[in-house]
Amino acid sequence: MLAKRIIPCLDIKNGKVVKGVRFQNLRVMGDPVEHARYYAQAGADELVFLDITATNERRDTVVALVGKLSTTLNIPFTVGGGIRTVEDIRRLLLHGADKVSINSAAVATPQLISEGAEVYGSQCVVVAIDVKKTDGNQWNVFIHSGQTDTGMEAVAWAKKVEELGAGEILLTSMDCDGRQEGYDLPITSRLAAAVNIPVIASGGAGTIRHFADVFKLTNADAALAASLFHTRSLEIAALKDFLYQKKIPVRRMYAEAY
Amino acid sequence: MIGIIDYEAGNLNSIATAVRRLSVEVRIIRKNEEFEACDKLVLPGVGAFAPAMRQLRKKGLDAAIHSAVLKGTPLLGICLGMQVFFDRGYEARVTPGLGLFKGKIRQFDTGVKVPHMGWNQVRHNGTGLFAGLPQDCDFYFAHSYYADGVDADVPCGKTDYGGWFVSAVEKSNVFGVQFHPEKSGAAGERLLRNFIRQG
């Protein structure tokens, strides 16, 4: 059976791992390669690196980091942040990223999704969707690190990106992100039921139970978290044992030497 | 030395790095003459069937692969690299494959999410590529198409995704896996080591 994936996310700024609380007040938390190696051994199923550096040198820094990560990691990893062109996608994949995650640029230039999927295959095009609940029972898509409300309804946009060829959706709830009070079950449930591509739930993981909830109560395929793992408040092995006991299919770690 | 065939269909770095991590010498090969120096071959591949076959033909690598197989050189196809071993691919249109195995490559249409993405279990025969690996071991998959109508003596591993499909094949010196051993942690490393020991 296909396992539900546990994905640590590393926000990268100027080559260092940081984690924002509600997209603000970033603090430095260490070396990305060191984190990556640790997580691969600890049983992470996949890793996501989001580059939030805003300088012009960013692209080269990220490419260099991707190269280092690809020689270190024996599990898949996704890279996102500032991807605007098919050339950006090409460079990251060429240097060893398995997937790229596109956010604001997908909204501005939806054909970036279709072109990326056509040239490199859907399986490497992840569309990141940041959502926030607006009036009533609707979630809107926000871009520019949550600064701009696009006015687009989240589920409609999710269906659109699927149609354009996205292979996966990384859904982040801005309402829940950084609060550690649990994933946003209503929108995750609604959005994951509306599309036929995998959905990664993101934003709000605070305890071991939150992971069981998102897998039991929504159709999410993967759960992403950052601080919880970086501070070692929750070990992935313990998390997977817990999910396994709850009858949620997870990849069980086998000993390195068979 | 392991030759990794470059036909401009996806990322060679991951597989090259994974093989190098096992302390095995790797050579990226792009021309027929480069096949000679390699005692094992890997055909990677990411993307679509038709452009991949077009590239292989354009570069004359299809003929080089056939003659290496006839000589008995162990060959491992990964993901799309395995799919092109079959007769035909059905994507937008029908494209002939390398024809090393009988079968056709078609899209999942059983109501499951497509792509089939993530870690899934492989029920395998416990020998060859899978020697020493636990039964129902997890490997990393990322694909939308699978091999259908495969001859009964070819599969050495199968996976359940809305029904069982062939996730690994083996016949004499030709091996193929639908998953990515280079991204499948310790289990993937063991599988690659098993391949390196072939022949």
Chai-1 contact restraints between the chains, C-beta under 6 A:
chainA,res_idxA,chainB,res_idxB,connection_type,confidence,min_distance_angstrom,max_distance_angstrom,comment,restraint_id
A,L2,B,G118,contact,1.0,0.0,6.0,A-B,restraint_1
A,L2,B,N120,contact,1.0,0.0,6.0,A-B,restraint_2
A,A3,B,W119,contact,1.0,0.0,6.0,A-B,restraint_3
A,R5,B,G118,contact,1.0,0.0,6.0,A-B,restraint_4
A,D45,B,W119,contact,1.0,0.0,6.0,A-B,restraint_5
A,S70,B,N13,contact,1.0,0.0,6.0,A-B,restraint_6
A,T71,B,T17,contact,1.0,0.0,6.0,A-B,restraint_7
A,N74,B,G185,contact,1.0,0.0,6.0,A-B,restraint_8
A,I75,B,K183,contact,1.0,0.0,6.0,A-B,restraint_9
A,I75,B,G185,contact,1.0,0.0,6.0,A-B,restraint_10
A,P76,B,Y140,contact,1.0,0.0,6.0,A-B,restraint_11
A,P76,B,K183,contact,1.0,0.0,6.0,A-B,restraint_12
A,L93,B,N11,contact,1.0,0.0,6.0,A-B,restraint_13
A,G96,B,N13,contact,1.0,0.0,6.0,A-B,restraint_14
A,G96,B,S14,contact,1.0,0.0,6.0,A-B,restraint_15
A,G121,B,V46,contact,1.0,0.0,6.0,A-B,restraint_16
A,G121,B,G47,contact,1.0,0.0,6.0,A-B,restraint_17
A,S122,B,P115,contact,1.0,0.0,6.0,A-B,restraint_18
A,Q123,B,P115,contact,1.0,0.0,6.0,A-B,restraint_19
A,Q123,B,A142,contact,1.0,0.0,6.0,A-B,restraint_20
A,G167,B,P115,contact,1.0,0.0,6.0,A-B,restraint_21
A,N196,B,K113,contact,1.0,0.0,6.0,A-B,restraint_22
A,I197,B,K113,contact,1.0,0.0,6.0,A-B,restraint_23
A,P198,B,K113,contact,1.0,0.0,6.0,A-B,restraint_24
A,P198,B,M117,contact,1.0,0.0,6.0,A-B,restraint_25
A,R251,B,W119,contact,1.0,0.0,6.0,A-B,restraint_26
A,R251,B,D138,contact,1.0,0.0,6.0,A-B,restraint_27
A,Y254,B,P134,contact,1.0,0.0,6.0,A-B,restraint_28
A,E256,B,A186,contact,1.0,0.0,6.0,A-B,restraint_29
A,Y258,B,G132,contact,1.0,0.0,6.0,A-B,restraint_30
A,Y258,B,R190,contact,1.0,0.0,6.0,A-B,restraint_31
